[in-house]
Amino acid sequence: MTPMIDCVFQLLIFFMLSLKIVSQEGNFEINMPLGRSPKVDNRQIQPIKVRLVAAPDGRLASLQIGGRKLGNDDRAFNTLTSEIIKIVGRPGAHDDIEVQIDADFQLHYSYTIQAITACKGRLDPRTGREITYVKNIQFAPPRAPPE
């Protein structure tokens, strides 16, 4: 067994000493053209603030976007959709835009659902596919109910 191990070590040493490292063929020193650096926008995009103010009986008293009152009926939700479209531009253009919904504690939930639907998007009547205006909708922290 010892002579066989001795022979293996001699072969190993022979191959290590006779090994020649060959450099790669060709010239790989390529100077690539410098592209324009991408414009990085360090500004944080502020969420679009939608406020739902409740009447004492739980109905919608006022729908607001960015502090501007839109009303309290179905036309207000249509106006909300058109305002979202004005801010966003074309559907699906900005994935980083958020809507923050701030609803009063005693507001009936159906108005909140209508606001989410108005901000999120609609179905295309011709194709039946969903057209999304805003993907990210979040809720503001709840306010304490008035005493």
C-alpha positions in Angstrom: 0.0 0.0 0.0 2.9 2.4 0.8 4.5 2.1 -2.6 1.2 2.8 -4.3 0.7 6.0 -2.2 4.3 7.0 -3.0 3.7 6.6 -6.7 0.5 8.7 -6.5 2.3 11.5 -4.8 5.1 11.5 -7.3 2.6 11.7 -10.2 0.8 14.6 -8.4 4.0 16.5 -8.0 5.0 15.8 -11.6 1.7 17.2 -13.0 1.8 20.2 -10.7 5.3 21.1 -11.8 4.6 20.5 -15.5 1.4 22.5 -15.6 1.6 25.7 -17.7 -1.1 28.3 -17.2 -2.2 29.6 -20.6 -3.4 33.2 -20.8 -6.7 33.8 -22.6 -6.5 34.5 -26.3 -7.6 37.8 -27.6 -7.8 41.3 -26.2 -10.4 41.7 -23.6 -9.7 45.3 -22.7 -12.9 46.7 -24.0 -13.8 50.3 -23.3 -17.6 50.5 -23.2 -19.2 53.9 -23.9 -20.5 55.6 -20.8 -24.3 55.9 -20.8 -26.2 58.7 -19.2 -26.7 58.1 -15.5 -30.3 57.6 -14.7 -32.0 60.5 -13.1 -32.8 59.5 -9.5 -35.6 61.3 -7.9 -35.0 61.3 -4.2 -38.3 63.0 -3.4 -40.8 60.8 -1.6 -44.1 60.7 -3.5 -46.7 61.8 -1.0 -49.9 59.7 -0.9 -53.1 61.2 -2.3 -55.2 61.9 0.8 -58.9 61.1 0.6 -61.0 62.1 3.6 -64.5 60.7 4.4 -66.4 62.8 7.0 -69.4 61.1 8.6 -72.6 62.7 9.7 -73.9 61.8 13.2 -76.2 59.1 11.7 -73.3 57.3 9.8 -74.1 58.7 6.4 -71.4 60.6 4.3 -71.3 64.3 5.2 -68.4 65.2 3.0 -65.9 63.6 0.6 -62.6 65.4 0.3 -59.4 64.9 -1.7 -56.4 66.9 -0.6 -58.5 69.1 1.6 -60.9 70.1 -1.2 -64.6 69.1 -0.7 -66.2 67.2 -3.5 -69.7 66.7 -2.0 -71.6 63.8 -0.4 -73.4 62.0 -3.2 -72.7 59.7 -6.1 -71.4 62.6 -8.2 -68.7 63.2 -5.5 -67.4 59.7 -6.1 -67.4 60.2 -9.9 -65.5 63.5 -9.3 -63.0 61.6 -7.0 -62.4 59.1 -9.9 -61.7 62.0 -12.3 -59.4 63.7 -9.8 -57.4 60.5 -9.4 -57.1 60.1 -13.2 -55.9 63.7 -13.4 -53.2 63.1 -10.7 -52.1 59.6 -12.0 -52.3 60.3 -15.7 -52.9 57.2 -17.7 -53.9 54.0 -16.0 -51.0 51.8 -14.8 -48.4 54.6 -15.4 -47.2 54.9 -11.8 -46.9 51.9 -9.5 -45.6 53.9 -6.6 -48.6 56.3 -6.2 -50.6 55.6 -3.0 -54.0 56.7 -1.9 -54.5 57.1 1.9 -58.2 56.9 2.9 -59.0 58.6 6.2 -62.6 57.7 7.2 -64.4 58.8 10.3 -65.0 56.1 12.9 -68.8 56.1 12.7 -69.0 56.2 8.9 -71.0 53.4 7.3 -68.6 51.0 5.5 -70.4 51.2 2.1 -69.0 54.7 1.6 -65.5 53.5 2.3 -66.0 50.7 -0.3 -67.3 53.3 -2.8 -64.1 55.4 -2.2 -61.8 52.5 -2.7 -63.7 51.5 -5.9 -63.4 55.1 -7.1 -59.7 55.2 -6.5 -58.8 51.7 -7.6 -60.2 51.6 -11.1 -63.0 50.3 -13.2 -64.0 47.7 -15.7 -63.7 48.4 -19.3 -67.2 48.0 -20.8 -66.0 46.8 -24.1 -63.4 44.2 -23.0 -64.5 43.5 -19.5 -60.9 43.9 -18.3 -60.0 45.8 -15.2 -58.4 49.2 -15.7 -56.4 50.1 -12.6 -55.6 53.7 -11.6 -54.0 53.1 -8.3 -52.6 49.8 -6.9 -51.7 50.9 -3.4 -54.5 51.9 -1.1 -53.9 52.3 2.6 -56.0 53.5 5.5 -55.0 56.3 7.8 -54.8 55.3 11.5 -58.2 55.4 13.0 -59.4 58.4 14.9 -61.1 58.1 18.2 -64.8 58.5 18.0 -66.1 61.8 19.2 -67.5 61.9 22.7 
